[in-house]
């Protein structure tokens, strides 16, 4: 497995693997798959932080992206969606994608990455409930599921309300 930047040629395969990863009975196209296209066309799009895990045939088997977000007016990152094709889940693909995204974000001087997700899963990457850092979730009902991972450029004075890239407001 190799983690690399997403290319335009990867987009159809990433859509398909995301749809498969988030498939639900009775739902033709999961919202996470639709969200990808919207994020790629918004001003929060950061092409260097849209990453794919590929197999030996250079076929995408997993994907993660970070987009520009804000804590009040300060630029930060929002992570998601994270998708691994069901045939490749529980094999370390998601782990590799998140570690690579965090490393890339840190190398770019980003202060933190935030996400909405399982505390049991994301705590292994150093994510903690956002309230620990004085950061308020876009929806306070998210509670501890809204989490933050600070990076090298983080300063404790970075506090306030988190806002995802605009397409997240439609889900």
C-alpha positions in Angstrom: 0.0 0.0 0.0 1.2 3.5 -0.9 -0.4 6.8 0.4 -0.2 9.6 -2.2 -2.0 12.7 -3.3 -5.2 12.2 -5.1 -5.1 12.9 -8.9 -8.1 13.8 -11.1 -8.0 10.3 -12.5 -8.7 8.9 -9.0 -12.0 10.8 -8.5 -14.4 8.2 -9.9 -12.7 5.4 -7.9 -12.7 7.5 -4.7 -16.4 8.3 -5.2 -17.1 4.5 -5.6 -15.0 3.5 -2.6 -16.6 6.2 -0.5 -20.1 5.2 -1.5 -19.2 1.5 -0.7 -17.7 2.5 2.7 -20.8 4.5 3.8 -23.4 2.3 2.1 -26.8 2.1 3.9 -29.8 0.0 2.9 -32.3 2.1 0.9 -29.8 4.9 0.2 -28.5 5.1 -3.3 -25.7 7.6 -2.8 -24.4 8.2 0.7 -24.1 11.9 1.7 -20.3 11.4 2.3 -19.8 10.5 -1.4 -21.8 13.6 -2.5 -19.9 15.8 -0.1 -16.5 14.9 -1.8 -17.6 16.6 -5.0 -18.8 19.7 -3.1 -15.6 20.0 -1.1 -13.5 19.7 -4.2 -15.2 22.8 -5.7 -15.3 25.0 -2.6 -12.8 27.6 -1.5 -11.8 25.4 1.4 -10.4 22.8 -1.0 -6.8 21.9 -0.3 -5.7 19.5 -3.1 -2.4 18.7 -1.3 -4.4 17.3 1.6 -6.6 14.9 -0.4 -4.9 11.6 -0.1 -5.5 8.1 -1.4 -4.2 4.7 -0.3 -3.5 2.7 -3.4 -2.9 -1.0 -3.9 -0.1 -2.7 -5.9 -2.1 -1.8 -9.1 -2.3 1.9 -8.2 -6.0 1.5 -7.5 -7.5 3.6 -4.7 -8.6 1.5 -1.7 -8.9 4.4 0.8 -9.2 8.1 0.9 -9.0 11.0 3.3 -9.1 14.8 2.9 -8.6 17.8 5.0 -10.2 21.1 4.1 -9.8 24.6 5.3 -11.8 25.3 8.4 -11.7 28.0 11.0 -11.7 28.5 14.8 -13.4 31.9 14.8 -11.2 33.6 12.1 -8.0 31.5 12.6 -7.4 29.0 9.8 -7.3 25.3 10.9 -8.3 22.0 9.2 -11.3 19.8 9.2 -10.7 16.1 8.5 -13.2 14.0 6.6 -14.6 12.1 5.1 -12.3 9.2 5.8 -13.2 6.2 3.6 -11.8 2.7 3.2 -13.4 0.3 0.8 -15.1 -2.5 2.7 -12.8 -5.2 1.1 -9.8 -3.4 2.8 -11.2 -2.4 6.2 -9.5 -3.5 9.4 -6.1 -3.8 7.6 -4.5 -0.5 8.7 -5.5 1.5 5.6 -7.5 4.1 7.7 -4.7 4.2 10.2 -2.1 5.0 7.5 -4.3 7.6 5.9 -5.0 9.5 9.1 -1.3 9.4 10.1 -0.2 10.6 6.7 -2.8 13.4 6.7 -1.7 14.6 10.2 2.0 14.5 9.2 1.3 16.5 6.0 -0.8 19.0 8.0 1.9 19.4 10.5 4.6 19.8 7.8 2.5 22.6 6.3 2.4 24.5 9.6 -1.3 23.9 10.4 -2.1 24.3 14.1 -4.8 21.7 14.5 -7.1 19.2 12.8 -10.7 18.7 13.9 -13.3 16.0 13.1 -16.5 14.5 14.1 -16.1 10.8 14.8 -15.8 7.9 17.2 -13.8 8.7 20.3 -12.6 5.1 20.6 -11.3 5.1 17.1 -9.7 8.6 16.8 -8.2 8.7 20.3 -5.4 6.4 18.9 -4.3 9.4 16.8 -4.2 11.8 19.7 -7.6 13.3 19.1 -9.4 14.6 22.2 -12.8 16.3 22.8 -12.6 19.8 21.5 -13.8 21.3 24.8 -10.4 20.3 26.2 -8.9 23.1 24.1 -11.7 25.7 24.4 -13.0 24.9 20.9 -16.8 24.8 20.5 -18.3 22.4 18.0 -20.5 23.7 15.2 -23.3 21.8 16.9 -22.9 21.5 20.7 -25.0 18.3 20.7 -22.0 16.5 19.1 -20.4 16.5 22.6 -17.2 14.5 22.9 -17.6 13.2 19.3 -16.2 16.5 18.0 -12.5 16.1 18.5 -9.3 18.0 18.0 -5.7 16.9 17.3 -3.2 19.7 18.0 -0.1 20.0 15.8 3.3 21.6 16.3 2.1 25.1 15.4 -0.8 25.0 17.9 -0.9 27.8 20.5 -3.2 27.5 23.5 -4.7 30.9 22.7 -6.4 29.4 19.7 -9.9 29.1 21.1 -13.4 29.8 19.9 -16.1 28.3 17.6 -15.1 25.8 14.9 -16.6 26.2 11.4 -16.1 23.5 8.7 -15.7 24.3 5.0 -19.1 25.5 3.7 -20.3 22.2 2.0 -20.4 20.6 5.5 -23.3 23.0 6.2 -25.5 21.0 3.8 -25.3 17.6 5.5 
